[in-house]
Amino acid sequence: MHFGYREVCLDHDPGPRHPESPDRLRAVRRGLKEVYGVEYAAPESASVEDVRAVHDSDYVDEIREFCADGGGDWDTDTVAVGDTWDAALASAGIATWVAERALDGADGRNTPFALGRPPGHHAVEDDAMGFCFFNNNAVAAQWALDHRDVDRVAILDWDVHHGNGIQDIFYDRGDVFFASLHEKGIYPGTGAVDETGEGDGTRRTMNLPFPPGTQTSGYLAALDDVVLPAFAAFDPDLLLVSAGFDAHEHDPISRIRVSTEGYGLMAQRLQQFAEWVDAPLGFVLEGGYGLDTLTDSIRTVHEVFHGYQPEAPNDPVQSGAQSVVDTVREEGFDCVETPDFGPAVPTADPADDADGDTGGGDPDAEDAENAP
């Protein structure tokens, strides 16, 4: 894959105990150092005008002034320093580069992947939250709509936290279809199944809030049964992935159980789907806080684009996960039949349920203090 990366993204340092640390990118870079086929680019930063295309102008000015004054705690989770302004513009620029490269024909082994930070998918039009300042994938999608022959953009968010910012920015628009696979009941507390858009954006938002304990098979079933059929009916001109890796079974802050191979299987499905609908494809990093699991998962995604076949799961779709998929199907999304884009998911076992026991506690008892 072709990775976009800028050293300035390391300068945003919210502190030694903060999970969204510069060490995330350092670990990924070390892990990819000896991997065949890895290439890097250093894209330009996004312009202020690019950012203002999806964010309130006064908010953008407020962030700039906040950082110029040395930063501080924007909220309890979202911390800025003086260099955060430059890092946030660089991260948005790397995401925009992903859209540009994909639309210029980069695919297969050259598929673009943005290794930027701070992440973006929680940032709403007029506020920073959840470690995010500018909504990187929203900036990239809007840039493509404004500057290229693009009428429709699909965004898949597989971060364990709901991508509330992307949803909010495009919620009443028909030119962006946003789908999110996330854990129910954790930060930011949004992303219910019945949040499907409004106005021109009706049924252009799809949310799959999975119960804790959901395994790889549940995520693959969601792609196969509802997300990709709905994306196919939408017929996107560009497909972007908000690629957070904190749904990993060994990530320290989530209770979803996607495996390293599972991320490869999802990437494989998206690669084959993008080829089938003739849509350029690109990835933009969001969360992922276990340094080893983040690195291993990104490396596996990269290797899929170099021909690696990930191991299919043996576990069937749990009934809790299947119930979410079935409920989404009942929301009335336009869908078309699609071919198989990867190994078949094992048949659901009604006796096996992801009911919140894995990881402990009632998912509805979690609140917005759960780290994004």
C-alpha positions as CSV (number, residue, x, y, z in Angstrom):
1,M,0.0,0.0,0.0
2,H,1.0,3.6,-0.3
3,F,0.9,5.3,3.1
4,G,0.6,9.0,3.6
5,Y,2.6,10.2,6.6
6,R,4.0,13.5,8.1
7,E,6.4,13.9,11.0
8,V,4.4,16.9,12.1
9,C,1.6,14.5,13.2
10,L,3.9,13.4,16.0
11,D,4.1,17.0,17.4
12,H,0.5,16.8,18.6
13,D,1.2,15.3,22.1
14,P,-1.7,15.3,24.5
15,G,0.5,13.9,27.3
16,P,2.2,10.7,28.5
17,R,-0.9,9.1,29.9
18,H,-3.2,9.9,27.0
19,P,-4.2,6.9,24.8
20,E,-4.1,8.9,21.6
21,S,-0.3,9.1,21.7
22,P,2.3,9.9,19.1
23,D,3.6,6.4,19.9
24,R,0.7,5.0,17.9
25,L,2.3,6.2,14.6
26,R,5.8,5.4,15.8
27,A,4.8,1.8,16.4
28,V,3.1,1.4,13.1
29,R,6.1,2.8,11.2
30,R,8.4,0.4,13.1
31,G,6.1,-2.5,12.4
32,L,6.0,-1.7,8.6
33,K,9.7,-1.1,8.3
34,E,10.6,-4.5,7.0
35,V,7.4,-5.3,5.2
36,Y,7.5,-5.8,1.5
37,G,5.8,-3.2,-0.7
38,V,5.4,-0.4,1.8
39,E,5.8,3.1,0.3
40,Y,5.4,6.5,1.8
41,A,4.4,9.9,0.7
42,A,4.4,13.2,2.6
43,P,1.2,15.0,1.4
44,E,0.6,18.7,1.8
45,S,-1.5,19.9,4.7
46,A,-5.2,20.7,4.1
47,S,-5.9,24.4,3.5
48,V,-8.1,26.3,5.9
49,E,-10.6,26.6,3.1
50,D,-10.7,22.8,2.8
51,V,-11.4,22.4,6.5
52,R,-14.0,25.2,6.4
53,A,-15.9,23.3,3.7
54,V,-17.2,20.9,6.5
55,H,-16.5,22.9,9.7
56,D,-18.0,26.2,11.0
57,S,-15.6,29.1,10.2
58,D,-15.8,30.5,13.7
59,Y,-14.9,27.1,15.1
60,V,-11.9,26.8,12.9
61,D,-10.7,30.2,14.0
62,E,-11.3,29.2,17.6
63,I,-9.1,26.1,17.3
64,R,-6.3,28.1,15.7
65,E,-6.4,30.7,18.5
66,F,-6.6,28.0,21.2
67,C,-3.5,26.3,19.8
68,A,-1.7,29.6,19.3
69,D,-2.2,30.3,23.0
70,G,-0.6,27.0,23.9
71,G,-3.6,24.7,23.9
72,G,-4.9,22.9,26.9
73,D,-8.0,20.8,27.8
74,W,-10.7,21.4,25.2
75,D,-12.7,18.9,27.1
76,T,-11.9,16.0,29.4
77,D,-10.6,13.8,26.6
78,T,-9.6,16.2,23.9
79,V,-6.3,17.9,24.6
80,A,-4.4,20.4,22.4
81,V,-0.9,21.7,22.4
82,G,0.6,24.5,20.4
83,D,1.5,22.2,17.5
84,T,-2.0,20.6,17.3
85,W,-3.1,23.2,14.7
86,D,-0.4,22.1,12.3
87,A,-0.8,18.4,13.0
88,A,-4.6,18.6,12.5
89,L,-4.2,20.4,9.2
90,A,-1.6,17.8,8.1
91,S,-3.8,14.9,9.2
92,A,-6.7,16.3,7.2
93,G,-4.4,16.9,4.2
94,I,-3.2,13.3,4.3
95,A,-6.8,12.1,4.2
96,T,-7.5,14.4,1.3
97,W,-4.4,12.9,-0.4
98,V,-6.0,9.5,0.0
99,A,-9.1,10.6,-1.9
100,E,-6.9,12.3,-4.6
101,R,-4.7,9.3,-5.1
102,A,-7.6,6.9,-5.2
103,L,-9.4,9.0,-7.8
104,D,-6.2,9.2,-9.8
105,G,-6.3,5.5,-10.2
106,A,-4.1,4.2,-7.3
107,D,-5.4,0.7,-6.4
108,G,-4.2,-2.8,-5.7
109,R,-0.8,-2.6,-4.2
110,N,-0.9,1.2,-4.5
111,T,-4.1,1.6,-2.5
112,P,-3.6,4.7,-0.4
113,F,-3.8,4.7,3.4
114,A,-3.6,7.8,5.6
115,L,-1.4,7.4,8.7
116,G,-2.3,10.8,10.3
117,R,-3.2,12.0,13.7
118,P,-5.1,13.5,15.5
119,P,-8.0,11.3,14.2
120,G,-11.1,12.9,13.0
121,H,-14.4,11.0,13.0
122,H,-15.8,12.5,16.2
123,A,-15.3,16.1,15.3
124,V,-18.6,17.7,14.4
125,E,-19.2,20.9,12.4
126,D,-18.6,23.3,15.2
127,D,-16.8,21.3,18.0
128,A,-13.8,19.1,18.8
129,M,-14.4,16.0,20.8
130,G,-13.2,12.4,21.3
131,F,-9.5,13.2,20.5
132,C,-10.6,14.8,17.2
133,F,-10.3,18.4,16.0
134,F,-11.0,18.3,12.2
135,N,-13.0,15.6,10.6
136,N,-10.4,14.1,8.3
137,N,-12.6,11.8,6.2
138,A,-15.4,14.4,6.0
139,V,-12.8,16.9,4.7
140,A,-11.6,14.3,2.1
141,A,-15.1,13.4,1.0
142,Q,-16.1,17.1,0.6
143,W,-12.9,17.8,-1.3
144,A,-13.7,15.0,-3.8
145,L,-17.2,16.3,-4.3
146,D,-16.0,19.9,-4.8
147,H,-12.9,19.3,-6.9
148,R,-13.4,16.1,-8.8
149,D,-16.0,14.5,-11.0
150,V,-17.6,12.9,-8.0
151,D,-21.3,12.9,-7.2
152,R,-21.5,10.3,-4.5
153,V,-19.1,9.2,-1.7
154,A,-19.6,6.2,0.6
155,I,-17.8,6.1,3.9
156,L,-17.5,3.0,6.1
157,D,-16.4,3.5,9.7
158,W,-15.2,0.3,11.4
159,D,-13.8,2.1,14.5
160,V,-15.3,0.7,17.7
161,H,-16.7,4.1,18.5
162,H,-19.6,5.6,16.5
163,G,-18.4,8.1,13.9
164,N,-20.8,10.8,15.2
165,G,-19.0,13.6,13.5
166,I,-19.2,12.2,10.0
167,Q,-22.8,11.3,10.6
168,D,-23.7,14.8,11.8
169,I,-21.9,16.6,9.0
170,F,-23.7,14.6,6.2
171,Y,-26.9,13.6,8.0
172,D,-29.3,15.6,5.8
173,R,-27.4,15.1,2.5
174,G,-27.9,12.6,-0.2
175,D,-24.4,12.7,-1.7
176,V,-22.7,10.9,1.1
177,F,-23.7,7.4,2.4
178,F,-22.2,6.8,5.9
179,A,-22.2,3.4,7.5
180,S,-20.8,2.7,11.0
181,L,-20.0,-0.6,12.7
182,H,-19.5,0.1,16.4
183,E,-19.9,-1.1,20.0
184,K,-23.3,-0.3,21.6
185,G,-23.4,1.8,24.7
186,I,-20.0,3.4,24.7
187,Y,-18.6,6.8,23.8
188,P,-20.1,9.0,22.2
189,G,-23.5,7.4,22.9
190,T,-24.9,7.9,19.4
191,G,-25.3,5.6,16.4
192,A,-28.6,3.9,17.1
193,V,-30.1,1.7,14.3
194,D,-33.0,4.2,13.8
195,E,-30.5,7.1,13.1
196,T,-30.8,6.8,9.3
197,G,-30.7,10.4,8.0
198,E,-33.2,13.1,7.3
199,G,-34.4,15.2,4.4
200,D,-32.2,14.5,1.3
201,G,-30.1,12.2,3.5
202,T,-32.9,9.8,4.4
203,R,-31.5,6.3,4.5
204,R,-28.1,7.6,3.7
205,T,-26.9,6.8,7.2
206,M,-26.6,3.2,8.5
207,N,-25.7,2.3,12.0
208,L,-24.9,-1.2,13.4
209,P,-24.4,-0.9,17.1
210,F,-23.1,-4.3,18.1
211,P,-23.2,-5.8,21.6
212,P,-20.0,-6.4,23.5
213,G,-18.4,-9.7,22.6
214,T,-19.3,-9.5,18.9
215,Q,-16.7,-11.4,16.9
216,T,-15.3,-11.1,13.4
217,S,-18.2,-13.1,11.9
218,G,-20.7,-10.5,13.0
219,Y,-18.8,-7.7,11.3
220,L,-18.4,-9.8,8.1
221,A,-22.2,-10.6,8.2
222,A,-22.9,-6.9,8.4
223,L,-20.8,-6.2,5.4
224,D,-22.2,-9.1,3.4
225,D,-25.9,-8.7,4.3
226,V,-26.6,-5.0,4.5
227,V,-23.6,-2.6,4.2
228,L,-22.2,-3.6,0.8
229,P,-25.7,-4.3,-0.8
230,A,-26.7,-0.8,0.3
231,F,-23.5,0.7,-0.9
232,A,-24.0,-1.0,-4.2
233,A,-27.4,0.5,-4.6
234,F,-25.9,3.9,-3.8
235,D,-23.3,3.3,-6.6
236,P,-20.5,5.5,-5.1
237,D,-17.9,7.3,-7.1
238,L,-15.5,7.0,-4.2
239,L,-15.3,4.7,-1.1
240,L,-13.4,5.8,2.0
241,V,-12.8,3.8,5.1
242,S,-12.5,5.4,8.6
243,A,-10.2,2.6,9.7
244,G,-10.0,2.5,13.5
245,F,-8.5,-0.7,14.9
246,D,-9.9,-0.4,18.5
247,A,-12.5,-3.1,17.8
248,H,-9.7,-5.6,18.0
249,E,-10.1,-8.4,20.5
250,H,-7.0,-7.3,22.4
251,D,-7.5,-3.6,22.2
252,P,-7.4,-2.2,25.8
253,I,-10.5,0.0,25.6
254,S,-13.1,-2.1,23.8
255,R,-15.1,-5.3,24.2
256,I,-15.6,-6.1,20.6
257,R,-13.6,-9.2,19.4
258,V,-12.5,-8.6,15.8
259,S,-9.3,-10.5,15.1
260,T,-6.3,-9.3,13.3
261,E,-7.3,-11.7,10.5
262,G,-10.7,-10.2,10.7
263,Y,-9.4,-6.8,9.7
264,G,-7.8,-8.4,6.7
265,L,-11.0,-10.1,5.7
266,M,-12.9,-6.8,5.9
267,A,-10.3,-5.1,3.8
268,Q,-10.5,-8.0,1.3
269,R,-14.2,-7.6,1.0
270,L,-13.9,-3.8,0.4
271,Q,-11.1,-4.3,-2.2
272,Q,-13.2,-6.8,-4.1
273,F,-16.4,-4.7,-3.7
274,A,-14.6,-1.5,-4.9
275,E,-13.5,-3.4,-8.0
276,W,-17.0,-4.7,-8.7
277,V,-18.6,-1.3,-8.5
278,D,-15.6,0.5,-10.1
279,A,-15.2,2.8,-7.1
280,P,-11.8,4.1,-6.0
281,L,-10.9,3.0,-2.5
282,G,-8.8,4.6,0.3
283,F,-8.3,4.2,4.0
284,V,-7.9,6.8,6.8
285,L,-6.6,5.9,10.2
286,E,-8.9,6.6,13.2
287,G,-8.5,4.9,16.6
288,G,-6.6,1.8,17.9
289,Y,-4.8,2.0,21.2
290,G,-3.0,-1.3,21.6
291,L,0.3,-0.6,19.9
292,D,0.9,-4.2,18.9
293,T,-2.6,-4.9,17.7
294,L,-2.8,-1.6,15.8
295,T,0.5,-2.4,14.0
296,D,-0.4,-6.0,13.3
297,S,-3.8,-5.1,11.9
298,I,-2.5,-2.4,9.6
299,R,0.2,-4.8,8.4
300,T,-2.4,-7.4,7.7
301,V,-4.6,-4.9,5.7
302,H,-1.5,-4.0,3.7
303,E,-0.6,-7.6,3.0
304,V,-4.2,-8.3,1.7
305,F,-3.5,-5.8,-1.0
306,H,-0.3,-7.8,-1.9
307,G,-2.3,-11.1,-2.2
308,Y,-2.5,-12.4,1.3
309,Q,-5.5,-14.5,2.0
310,P,-6.6,-14.0,5.7
311,E,-7.9,-17.0,7.6
312,A,-11.7,-17.2,7.7
313,P,-13.3,-17.4,11.2
314,N,-14.7,-20.7,12.5
315,D,-17.1,-19.1,14.9
316,P,-20.7,-18.6,13.6
317,V,-22.5,-15.2,13.8
318,Q,-23.7,-14.8,17.3
319,S,-27.4,-14.2,17.8
320,G,-26.9,-10.8,19.3
321,A,-24.9,-9.6,16.3
322,Q,-27.4,-11.3,13.9
323,S,-30.3,-9.4,15.6
324,V,-28.6,-6.1,14.9
325,V,-28.1,-7.0,11.2
326,D,-31.7,-8.1,10.9
327,T,-33.0,-5.0,12.5
328,V,-31.0,-2.8,10.1
329,R,-32.4,-4.7,7.2
330,E,-35.9,-3.8,8.4
331,E,-35.1,-0.1,8.1
332,G,-35.9,-0.1,4.4
333,F,-32.5,0.7,2.8
334,D,-32.3,0.2,-1.0
335,C,-30.1,-2.8,-1.5
336,V,-29.0,-4.8,-4.5
337,E,-27.8,-8.4,-4.7
338,T,-24.0,-8.7,-4.6
339,P,-21.6,-11.6,-5.3
340,D,-19.5,-13.0,-2.6
341,F,-16.5,-10.8,-1.8
342,G,-14.7,-13.2,0.5
343,P,-14.9,-16.5,2.4
344,A,-18.5,-17.3,3.5
345,V,-19.4,-16.5,7.1
346,P,-20.3,-19.6,9.2
347,T,-24.0,-20.1,9.7
348,A,-25.5,-18.3,12.7
349,D,-25.9,-20.4,15.9
350,P,-29.0,-19.3,17.8
351,A,-27.7,-20.8,21.0
352,D,-24.7,-18.5,21.0
353,D,-25.3,-14.9,22.0
354,A,-23.0,-11.8,22.4
355,D,-25.0,-10.4,25.2
356,G,-22.7,-8.1,26.9
357,D,-21.0,-10.6,29.3
358,T,-17.7,-10.4,27.4
359,G,-15.6,-7.5,28.9
360,G,-18.0,-7.2,31.8
361,G,-21.0,-5.0,32.5
362,D,-24.1,-3.8,30.9
363,P,-23.3,-1.9,27.6
364,D,-26.1,0.5,28.3
365,A,-24.5,1.4,31.6
366,E,-21.4,2.7,29.9
367,D,-21.3,6.5,29.5
368,A,-19.5,9.2,27.5
369,E,-16.5,9.0,29.9
370,N,-15.5,5.7,28.2
371,A,-12.3,6.7,26.2
372,P,-13.0,7.1,22.5
